[in-house]
Amino acid sequence: MTGRVPAGARDLDFATVRPPDSRLARLAEEAAEEQSIPVKGHGYRTWAYGTALATLDRHELDPEVFYVASLLHDYGVADVVAGEDFVLRSATRAEQCFADAGLDEAVALAAADSISVHSTAGITAERDGPGFYVQAGASLDLAGLRCGDLPRSYFADVHTAHPRDGVTPAFVNHIAAEAHTNPDGRFAQLRRCGFSVLLRTNPLDRD
């Protein structure tokens, strides 16, 4: 409300944030195109916001692992499967990108782990590394959490590059469907804690 942001935040410029220039990154972008427009845009904004928050927190991320994990963390949310948390399908698609790029399974596992933990409460940057910032970026985009940590200019540039087209109603529906089918899953837990209400009151939707 005041426009104040933490020290160093005003120096953040989305124009300087570049995706990795690699075969893996391109494979992840191709996989991202398989998602709906709202889910795809959410993945790119998760990357943009998570990158900025990690920079602000002085936490170094592996750029390729974080890029792939961000773009594909909700890949599995579209098709609900009873008894299977959606993050497992998301992680599997990310692992396929690493395999297609001919990269080591250990690196693929880091991205898969980041995706698997991103919707889990209580994770930390120290223990969960990129997964924590996938969660932070996604929560900022969907619910506005930590939106006061970044300058308005950063949001404006991100929204120009990756518009918020239909993201809130899409994820309200995705969360409801996943929670209904998997009542013991993580989306169900988030929904019981009021996360869907936060989505509907996201300050970013008023910009």
Backbone as numpy.savetxt, mean C-alpha at the origin, in Angstrom:
# Nx Ny Nz CAx CAy CAz Cx Cy Cz
-4.88 20.64 9.72 -5.70 21.85 9.72 -4.85 23.10 9.72
-3.70 23.04 10.41 -2.84 24.22 10.48 -1.88 24.31 9.32
-1.69 23.22 8.60 -0.72 23.20 7.52 0.69 22.93 7.99
0.88 22.78 9.31 2.21 22.47 9.82 2.54 21.02 9.55
3.79 20.76 9.20 4.26 19.40 8.98 5.58 19.22 9.70
6.01 17.98 9.95 7.26 17.76 10.68 8.47 18.34 9.95
9.53 18.54 10.71 10.78 19.04 10.13 11.23 18.14 8.98
11.58 18.74 7.87 12.04 17.99 6.70 10.95 17.62 5.72
9.69 17.68 6.16 8.61 17.23 5.29 8.41 18.17 4.10
8.65 19.45 4.32 8.44 20.40 3.21 9.45 20.20 2.09
10.53 19.48 2.37 11.52 19.20 1.32 11.14 17.99 0.47
10.09 17.28 0.87 9.66 16.12 0.10 9.00 16.56 -1.20
9.44 16.00 -2.29 8.95 16.38 -3.61 8.70 15.11 -4.42
7.43 14.86 -4.76 7.11 13.62 -5.47 7.79 13.57 -6.84
8.12 14.72 -7.41 8.78 14.74 -8.71 10.14 14.05 -8.66
10.72 13.96 -7.48 12.05 13.33 -7.34 11.95 11.84 -7.01
10.74 11.35 -6.77 10.55 9.94 -6.42 10.43 9.14 -7.71
11.35 8.26 -7.93 11.38 7.49 -9.17 11.25 6.00 -8.88
10.45 5.27 -9.67 10.40 3.82 -9.50 11.70 3.18 -9.93
12.00 2.00 -9.45 13.22 1.31 -9.88 13.21 1.08 -11.40
14.36 1.20 -12.01 14.49 0.97 -13.45 15.05 -0.44 -13.64
14.14 -1.42 -13.66 14.58 -2.82 -13.72 13.49 -3.67 -14.36
13.89 -4.86 -14.77 12.91 -5.81 -15.32 11.88 -6.17 -14.26
12.32 -6.34 -13.03 11.38 -6.68 -11.95 10.32 -5.60 -11.81
10.72 -4.35 -11.81 9.76 -3.26 -11.66 8.75 -3.27 -12.80
9.22 -3.52 -14.00 8.30 -3.56 -15.14 7.34 -4.74 -15.05
7.83 -5.86 -14.57 6.95 -7.02 -14.37 5.88 -6.72 -13.31
6.28 -6.01 -12.26 5.32 -5.63 -11.23 4.27 -4.67 -11.79
4.71 -3.76 -12.64 3.76 -2.83 -13.26 2.79 -3.55 -14.19
3.29 -4.56 -14.91 2.40 -5.37 -15.75 1.38 -6.12 -14.89
1.83 -6.66 -13.77 0.91 -7.34 -12.85 -0.11 -6.37 -12.27
0.34 -5.16 -11.98 -0.57 -4.15 -11.43 -1.70 -3.83 -12.40
-1.42 -3.93 -13.71 -2.44 -3.66 -14.71 -3.55 -4.70 -14.70
-3.32 -5.83 -14.06 -4.34 -6.88 -13.97 -5.39 -6.54 -12.91
-5.14 -5.51 -12.11 -6.04 -5.11 -11.04 -7.06 -4.09 -11.55
-8.10 -3.87 -10.77 -9.06 -2.82 -11.11 -8.39 -1.46 -10.98
-9.00 -0.44 -11.58 -8.43 0.91 -11.52 -8.28 1.39 -10.08
-9.30 1.24 -9.21 -9.12 1.69 -7.82 -8.00 0.96 -7.08
-7.89 -0.35 -7.27 -6.86 -1.12 -6.56 -5.48 -0.78 -7.12
-5.37 -0.65 -8.43 -4.09 -0.29 -9.03 -3.64 1.08 -8.55
-4.52 2.06 -8.58 -4.15 3.40 -8.12 -3.75 3.41 -6.66
-4.46 2.64 -5.85 -4.13 2.53 -4.43 -2.72 1.99 -4.24
-2.33 1.01 -5.06 -0.99 0.44 -4.96 0.09 1.47 -5.25
-0.11 2.27 -6.29 0.88 3.29 -6.62 0.93 4.38 -5.55
-0.20 4.76 -5.03 -0.20 5.79 -3.98 0.40 5.24 -2.69
0.17 3.96 -2.41 0.81 3.33 -1.25 2.33 3.44 -1.38
2.85 3.16 -2.56 4.29 3.31 -2.80 4.73 4.75 -2.60
4.01 5.69 -3.16 4.39 7.11 -3.07 4.37 7.59 -1.62
3.32 7.26 -0.88 3.20 7.72 0.50 4.15 6.96 1.42
4.26 5.65 1.22 5.17 4.87 2.07 6.61 5.30 1.89
6.99 5.61 0.65 8.34 6.10 0.38 8.60 7.40 1.11
7.63 8.32 1.05 7.79 9.61 1.72 7.87 9.47 3.23
7.02 8.62 3.80 7.01 8.44 5.25 8.30 7.78 5.73
8.81 6.81 4.96 10.07 6.17 5.32 11.22 7.18 5.26
11.21 8.04 4.25 12.22 9.09 4.15 12.14 10.02 5.34
10.93 10.41 5.69 10.73 11.30 6.84 11.19 10.65 8.13
10.97 9.35 8.26 11.37 8.60 9.46 12.83 8.18 9.43
13.51 8.49 8.31 14.92 8.10 8.12 15.08 6.59 8.18
14.15 5.91 7.55 14.20 4.44 7.48 14.47 4.06 6.03
15.57 3.38 5.78 15.95 3.02 4.42 15.22 1.75 3.98
14.64 1.80 2.79 13.92 0.67 2.23 14.65 0.13 1.01
14.53 -1.17 0.77 14.98 -1.74 -0.50 13.99 -1.26 -1.56
14.43 -0.44 -2.53 13.47 0.17 -3.45 12.69 -0.83 -4.29
13.33 -1.93 -4.71 12.62 -2.90 -5.54 11.61 -3.71 -4.72
12.04 -4.18 -3.56 11.13 -4.93 -2.70 9.91 -4.08 -2.34
10.16 -2.83 -1.98 9.05 -1.97 -1.56 8.13 -1.64 -2.73
8.70 -1.43 -3.89 7.88 -1.10 -5.08 6.95 -2.25 -5.41
7.49 -3.46 -5.49 6.67 -4.63 -5.83 5.61 -4.87 -4.76
6.03 -4.82 -3.50 5.08 -5.07 -2.41 3.96 -4.03 -2.39
4.29 -2.78 -2.64 3.27 -1.72 -2.65 2.28 -1.90 -3.78
2.79 -2.12 -4.98 1.91 -2.22 -6.14 0.97 -3.42 -6.08
1.41 -4.49 -5.41 0.65 -5.74 -5.46 0.08 -6.18 -4.12
0.17 -5.33 -3.09 -0.22 -5.81 -1.76 -1.70 -6.16 -1.65
-2.55 -5.57 -2.50 -3.98 -5.89 -2.47 -4.42 -6.64 -3.73
-3.50 -7.25 -4.41 -3.81 -7.96 -5.66 -4.91 -9.00 -5.45
-4.88 -9.69 -4.34 -5.82 -10.78 -4.10 -7.18 -10.37 -3.57
-7.41 -9.08 -3.41 -8.63 -8.64 -2.72 -9.88 -8.75 -3.60
-9.71 -8.80 -4.90 -10.87 -8.77 -5.80 -11.68 -10.06 -5.75
-10.99 -11.19 -5.64 -11.68 -12.49 -5.65 -11.57 -13.14 -4.28
-12.65 -13.08 -3.55 -12.67 -13.60 -2.18 -12.69 -15.12 -2.19
-11.86 -15.73 -1.34 -11.79 -17.19 -1.23 -12.01 -17.57 0.23
-13.00 -18.40 0.48 -13.29 -18.81 1.85 -12.12 -19.58 2.44
-11.73 -19.20 3.65 -10.66 -19.89 4.34 -9.26 -19.47 3.93
-9.15 -18.46 3.07 -7.83 -18.01 2.62 -7.77 -16.49 2.67
-6.88 -15.95 3.47 -6.71 -14.50 3.55 -6.21 -13.98 2.21
-6.76 -12.85 1.78 -6.44 -12.30 0.46 -4.96 -12.01 0.28
-4.22 -11.73 1.38 -2.81 -11.38 1.24 -1.99 -12.54 0.69
-2.46 -13.77 0.88 -1.73 -14.91 0.35 -1.71 -14.89 -1.17
-2.83 -14.52 -1.77 -2.89 -14.43 -3.23 -2.06 -13.25 -3.73
-2.07 -12.18 -2.98 -1.24 -11.02 -3.34 0.24 -11.40 -3.30
0.65 -12.08 -2.24 2.05 -12.47 -2.09 2.48 -13.44 -3.19
1.60 -14.35 -3.56 1.91 -15.31 -4.62 2.15 -14.60 -5.95
1.35 -13.59 -6.24 1.54 -12.86 -7.51 2.85 -12.09 -7.49
3.20 -11.52 -6.35 4.49 -10.82 -6.24 5.65 -11.79 -6.42
5.56 -12.95 -5.81 6.63 -13.95 -5.94 6.80 -14.37 -7.39
5.71 -14.42 -8.14 5.80 -14.78 -9.56 6.59 -13.75 -10.34
6.45 -12.48 -9.97 7.22 -11.42 -10.63 8.72 -11.64 -10.41
9.10 -11.97 -9.20 10.52 -12.23 -8.90 11.02 -13.45 -9.67
10.19 -14.50 -9.73 10.58 -15.70 -10.46 10.76 -15.40 -11.95
9.84 -14.62 -12.51 9.92 -14.28 -13.93 11.14 -13.41 -14.23
11.57 -12.65 -13.23 12.76 -11.81 -13.38 14.04 -12.58 -13.12
13.91 -13.84 -12.71 15.08 -14.68 -12.45 15.84 -14.31 -11.20
15.13 -13.77 -10.21 15.79 -13.32 -8.98 15.70 -14.37 -7.88
16.54 -14.19 -6.88 16.67 -15.14 -5.80 15.38 -15.23 -4.98
15.05 -16.44 -4.55 13.84 -16.65 -3.77 13.85 -15.89 -2.46
15.03 -15.68 -1.88 15.11 -14.98 -0.60 14.63 -13.53 -0.74
14.94 -12.90 -1.88 14.49 -11.53 -2.12 12.98 -11.52 -2.33
12.49 -12.51 -3.07 11.05 -12.62 -3.29 10.32 -12.80 -1.96
10.92 -13.55 -1.05 10.29 -13.79 0.25 10.16 -12.50 1.04
11.12 -11.60 0.90 11.05 -10.32 1.61 9.83 -9.52 1.15
9.57 -9.52 -0.15 8.39 -8.82 -0.66 7.11 -9.53 -0.23
7.12 -10.87 -0.30 5.94 -11.64 0.10 5.62 -11.43 1.58
6.64 -11.39 2.41 6.44 -11.14 3.84 5.86 -9.75 4.08
6.36 -8.77 3.33 5.87 -7.40 3.48 4.38 -7.32 3.15
3.99 -8.04 2.11 2.58 -8.07 1.74 1.76 -8.80 2.79
2.29 -9.90 3.28 1.54 -10.73 4.22 1.25 -10.02 5.54
2.17 -9.16 5.98 1.98 -8.50 7.28 1.29 -7.15 7.19
1.06 -6.64 5.98 0.68 -5.22 5.88 -0.68 -4.91 6.51
-1.55 -5.90 6.61 -2.86 -5.65 7.23 -2.94 -6.18 8.66
-1.77 -6.41 9.27 -1.71 -6.93 10.63 -1.46 -5.80 11.62
-2.24 -5.75 12.67 -2.05 -4.72 13.69 -0.78 -4.99 14.49
-0.11 -3.93 14.91 1.01 -4.05 15.82 2.36 -4.26 15.19
2.47 -4.19 13.86 3.78 -4.36 13.24 4.62 -3.10 13.45
5.94 -3.24 13.33 6.86 -2.12 13.57 7.85 -2.02 12.42
8.40 -0.82 12.24 9.40 -0.61 11.19 10.65 -1.42 11.47
11.02 -1.52 12.74 12.25 -2.24 13.11 12.14 -3.73 12.82
11.00 -4.30 13.10 10.84 -5.74 12.94 10.34 -6.13 11.55
9.48 -5.29 10.97 8.79 -5.67 9.74 9.20 -4.86 8.52
10.09 -3.88 8.71 10.70 -3.16 7.60 9.73 -2.67 6.56
9.87 -3.14 5.30 9.01 -2.62 4.24 7.53 -2.89 4.47
7.20 -3.99 5.15 5.80 -4.27 5.43 5.14 -3.17 6.26
5.91 -2.61 7.20 5.40 -1.51 8.01 5.05 -0.31 7.14
5.90 -0.02 6.15 5.65 1.16 5.31 4.64 0.89 4.20
4.45 -0.38 3.83 3.30 -0.70 2.99 2.02 -0.40 3.77
1.99 -0.82 5.04 0.84 -0.52 5.87 0.66 0.98 6.05
1.75 1.69 6.32 1.66 3.13 6.56 1.16 3.86 5.31
1.71 3.49 4.15 1.28 4.14 2.92 -0.16 3.82 2.58
-0.55 2.55 2.77 -1.91 2.14 2.47 -2.91 2.79 3.43
-2.56 2.87 4.70 -3.45 3.47 5.69 -3.60 4.97 5.47
-2.54 5.60 5.01 -2.65 7.02 4.69 -3.60 7.21 3.52
-3.44 6.39 2.49 -4.27 6.54 1.30 -5.73 6.23 1.58
-6.01 5.17 2.32 -7.39 4.74 2.53 -8.08 5.46 3.67
-7.33 5.79 4.73 -7.96 6.34 5.93 -7.39 7.70 6.36
-6.37 8.18 5.67 -5.80 9.48 6.02 -4.87 9.46 7.21
-4.48 8.27 7.69 -3.60 8.21 8.85 -2.24 8.80 8.51
-1.72 9.67 9.36 -0.45 10.39 9.19 -0.51 11.40 8.03
-1.70 11.79 7.61 -1.77 12.74 6.50 -1.18 14.10 6.89
-1.13 14.39 8.18 -0.53 15.64 8.62 0.98 15.65 8.57
1.59 14.51 8.23 3.05 14.44 8.17 3.61 14.85 6.81
2.76 14.97 5.80 3.24 15.30 4.47 2.63 16.62 4.00
3.37 17.37 3.19 2.85 18.66 2.72 1.76 18.49 1.67
0.89 19.49 1.57 -0.21 19.44 0.60 0.31 19.30 -0.83
1.45 19.90 -1.11 1.99 19.83 -2.46 2.32 18.39 -2.85
2.75 17.59 -1.88 3.07 16.18 -2.17 1.79 15.43 -2.54
0.73 15.64 -1.75 -0.54 14.99 -2.07 -1.05 15.41 -3.44
-0.96 16.70 -3.74 -1.46 17.20 -5.02 -0.74 16.53 -6.18
0.56 16.40 -6.07 1.33 15.79 -7.16 1.03 14.30 -7.29
0.89 13.61 -6.16 0.57 12.18 -6.20 -0.81 11.97 -6.82
-1.78 12.80 -6.43 -3.14 12.63 -6.93 -3.24 12.97 -8.41
-2.39 13.86 -8.88 -2.36 14.16 -10.32 -1.83 12.96 -11.09
-0.78 12.34 -10.58 -0.18 11.18 -11.25 -1.04 9.93 -11.11
-1.66 9.79 -9.94 -2.44 8.57 -9.64 -3.75 8.97 -8.97
-4.75 9.36 -9.75 -6.02 9.86 -9.19 -6.70 8.85 -8.27
-7.51 9.38 -7.35 -8.18 8.54 -6.35 -9.51 7.96 -6.88
-9.61 7.76 -8.15 -10.86 7.35 -8.79 -11.49 6.13 -8.13
-12.59 6.34 -7.42 -13.40 5.26 -6.89 -12.78 4.43 -5.78
-11.67 4.91 -5.18 -10.96 4.05 -4.24 -11.76 3.78 -2.97
-12.44 4.80 -2.43 -13.13 4.60 -1.15 -14.29 3.62 -1.26
-15.25 3.82 -2.18 -16.33 2.83 -2.26 -15.84 1.44 -2.65
-14.80 1.38 -3.47 -14.27 0.07 -3.87 -13.75 -0.69 -2.66
-12.99 -0.01 -1.79 -12.39 -0.71 -0.66 -13.38 -0.93 0.47
-14.37 -0.09 0.61 -15.44 -0.39 1.56 -16.09 -1.72 1.19
-16.33 -1.91 -0.12 -16.94 -3.16 -0.59 -15.97 -4.34 -0.48
-14.71 -4.12 -0.82 -13.73 -5.22 -0.73 -13.58 -5.70 0.71
-13.48 -4.75 1.63 -13.31 -5.10 3.05 -14.54 -5.85 3.56
-15.74 -5.36 3.18 -16.97 -6.02 3.62 -17.05 -7.45 3.09
-16.71 -7.63 1.82 -16.79 -8.97 1.22 -15.79 -9.93 1.85
-14.56 -9.46 2.05 -13.53 -10.31 2.66 -13.90 -10.64 4.11
-14.40 -9.64 4.84 -14.77 -9.86 6.24 -15.94 -10.83 6.37
-16.90 -10.72 5.46 -18.05 -11.61 5.51 -17.65 -13.06 5.23
-16.76 -13.25 4.23 -16.37 -14.59 3.83 -15.36 -15.21 4.80
-14.49 -14.35 5.36 -13.46 -14.83 6.29 -13.55 -14.05 7.60
-14.52 -14.41 8.44 -14.76 -13.64 9.67 -13.62 -13.67 10.68
-12.68 -14.58 10.51 -11.52 -14.62 11.39 -10.29 -13.98 10.76
-10.45 -13.41 9.58 -9.33 -12.82 8.85 -8.99 -11.42 9.35
-7.94 -10.86 8.77 -7.45 -9.56 9.24 -8.34 -8.41 8.82
-8.95 -8.50 7.63 -9.88 -7.44 7.25 -11.10 -7.44 8.16
-11.54 -8.61 8.57 -12.67 -8.68 9.51 -12.31 -8.01 10.83
-11.10 -8.23 11.28 -10.66 -7.59 12.52 -10.60 -6.08 12.35
-10.06 -5.61 11.24 -10.00 -4.17 11.00 -11.40 -3.57 10.92
-12.30 -4.29 10.31 -13.67 -3.78 10.19 -14.34 -3.67 11.55
-14.11 -4.66 12.41 -14.68 -4.60 13.77 -14.10 -3.43 14.56
-12.88 -3.02 14.21 -12.24 -1.90 14.89 -12.62 -0.55 14.29
-13.50 -0.55 13.28 -13.99 0.70 12.72 -13.23 1.23 11.53
-12.43 0.38 10.88 -11.61 0.87 9.77 -12.46 1.37 8.60
-13.61 0.72 8.37 -14.48 1.16 7.28 -15.02 2.56 7.53
-15.24 2.90 8.79 -15.68 4.25 9.13 -14.58 5.26 8.80
-13.34 4.90 9.10 -12.22 5.76 8.78 -12.12 6.00 7.27
-12.39 4.97 6.49 -12.36 5.13 5.03 -13.36 6.19 4.59
-14.56 6.13 5.16 -15.61 7.06 4.73 -15.37 8.49 5.20
-14.49 8.67 6.18 -14.21 10.02 6.70 -12.78 10.47 6.36
-12.18 9.83 5.38 -10.81 10.15 4.98 -10.70 11.60 4.53
-9.85 12.40 5.16 -9.72 13.81 4.76 -9.20 13.98 3.34
-8.51 12.99 2.81 -7.99 13.11 1.44 -9.11 13.14 0.42
-10.26 12.59 0.76 -11.40 12.62 -0.16 -12.06 13.99 -0.21
-11.68 14.87 0.69 -12.25 16.22 0.68 -11.35 17.23 -0.04
-10.14 16.80 -0.43 -9.23 17.71 -1.11 -9.63 17.89 -2.57
